Each structure stands twice: as C-alpha cells, then as structure tokens.
Amino acid sequence: MSAKLLAVNLAALTCSSLFYGMFSVLFATSMYLLVGRYLATRRSGNSPRESIFRSTVFIAAICLFCAVTAHWITTVYRAFLAFVYFQHGDSALEFYADAAQVTELVQEGFLMISILIGDSLIIHRLWVVWEHRLTVIVFPICSLAALTMTSAVSMYTTSRKIPGKDVFSDPWLTSNCILTLVTNVYSTVLIIIKVWNITRVARPIGGSSLRGFLVIVVESAAIYASWAIFFTVTYQTRSLVQFIVIQAAPEVVGIVNALIHTRVGLGWAIEAQESPAPSQMAFAKVGRTRTPQGTEETGAESWMRPSSVDFGRGLKESSLDVERVSLGGDRSATEELPVAGGDVPCIEEEEKAQGEP
C-alpha cells in the first residue's frame, strides 16, 4: 500500500501538470479571441454597451484561471515538501498519508473553489439562454449552495482526520461529486431543450449557428460528467486511482470552460473573415424578375425567396437584381448602381420601346 500511495501521488502530479499545460494554452487562446473581438468591435464603431473587462464571463474565467494555477502550484510544492524538505525527504509516505497537513487543506480549498466557479458558469449560461428567467435557475442555485456547504464540512472533517486513518471514510466527497454532477446535467439538459426549440422553428440565414453552440455545450458537459462519474466509481470501489482523478479536477473544470470560450471565439473569428464588406448591399427589384428557370416572380417574391448563395462571396453571385434609380426625372441626376445578376436595359431603350420621343 505504501508504494502504491507514493506512485499515485506522483502520477497525480504528472497528470495535473499535463492538464494544466492544456488549460493554459486554451485559456490564453480564448482570452486572445475574446479581447480581440471586443477591440475590433470598438474600432468598427459598434461599441458594446458593457465593457468585456466587466462582464461576468470574463471575470469568472480570470478567477478560475487563478484558482487552477494556485492548485497546481500547491500540488508541485507538496511534492517538493514530501521528497525533499519534510524530514529531509525520508518520510514522504507519512507526509502524503497525513490529510491534516496545511498544504493538503489549501489544495483542497482551491479544488472546491474551482468546482464552484465552474458550476456558477454553467448556471450563468443557463440563465442567459433562458432569457434571465429566475424560475429556471432556482434548482441549480440550491444545489450550488448545498455544494458550498458540503465542501466546507468536508474540509473541516479533513482537518480533524487522524493521520493514517482510512482515506475512503469521508462521505462528503461523494456528496460533493453528486451535487456538481446534478448541477451540470440539469443545466445542460435545459440549455439543449431551449436551443433545440429555437432552431426547430427558426433557421438562421447568416452568422453563427445555434446548433454549433449546442454541440459545444454538450461536448463540454460530457467531458465533465465523465470525470464526475469516474471519480464516484473509483472512490466507491476504494481504488487509489481516485487520487489521480481528484487532483486533476480543477484542471478538468478549467479545460471544459476554456474549450467553450475558445470554440465560440474561433467561430466569431471565422464569421468575421467570411462576412461581407459593409459597402456591399442588395436591393429587391420592384416589378417582375426573370428567374433562371424562365418563370417570372414579383418583387415581393424575389425579396422573400431565400438565396442559396453565400453573401460573403459578394454581390456578383447574388440572385437579387439592382435597377438604376432616376431622381426627379433628370437624367443628369440619374445614379447608376452596381448590377448583380444580369444587365438592365437603359432608360433610352425603354423610352423608344414605349414610343416616346
């Protein structure tokens, strides 16, 4: 048992470092995309109503990064204490077996803070998607409050634990895992229902797709739910692998949230590159328009008929027509607009056809 305990703690340090590196890259990428989009929006003149540096998502992401970083630093520091400084490195097993160590309590505290921030973010997404409806978030808020209480009780019982006592004798850890799992599953299911109902009755014409956002949320929730279920199984079966799973929990929470922010930010970047220039506009032709099939349709039909052409490619491939506009009947004031979809007969030819001089 002694050799296995040291082995799983070293494995936990390795996995935590690996996951923390992944989280750091995703976090830096997501912040670059979010801040870059905000600055680009301000430069374009469409200044947002609220600064991104005051937004809930941005502040929560920064707090989560600080909590995950502090947890990883504590994990590394505990390894140095166990194998170098604690009794000159001769009692590493005794150090890891003592759950009442101050560094152990600090590490568990950062773990609980990371999970609480992650659950708060998923509740905030649910609140936004459901248009700030308070009745929808009552249940997850209650589960979050219960998680906060059980986390505090778990830390208290850990501080009072006798060294060498069975590490699987704390029932509060299982309660914490079940509560965070319930919060995430409930919030994810309601987000899926809301987005699915919207996309079922309304099809987006341009911009990002809501179903793309739905896939992102489901994938991230599946990762977190898999972690929570795996920890519950390993803890209930009294496997030492639970040490690896629980030590990597803050990094997993950070990766799940950073994945959502990064993929949403990448979608914004792609959408900005493919969007048409602001000067490109299309107007519906008044009257009858000849379609490629040889039939005629009115201007209203031409306006309502959805075009299968990507507007980001410009008006040259558009199916809408643009006519010349005559201002007050004066030909010198006639403004010629760009034509898309074919030639338009000149005004002189139309007058000759009508027999006017």
Disulfide bonds with the S-S distance in Angstrom:
none
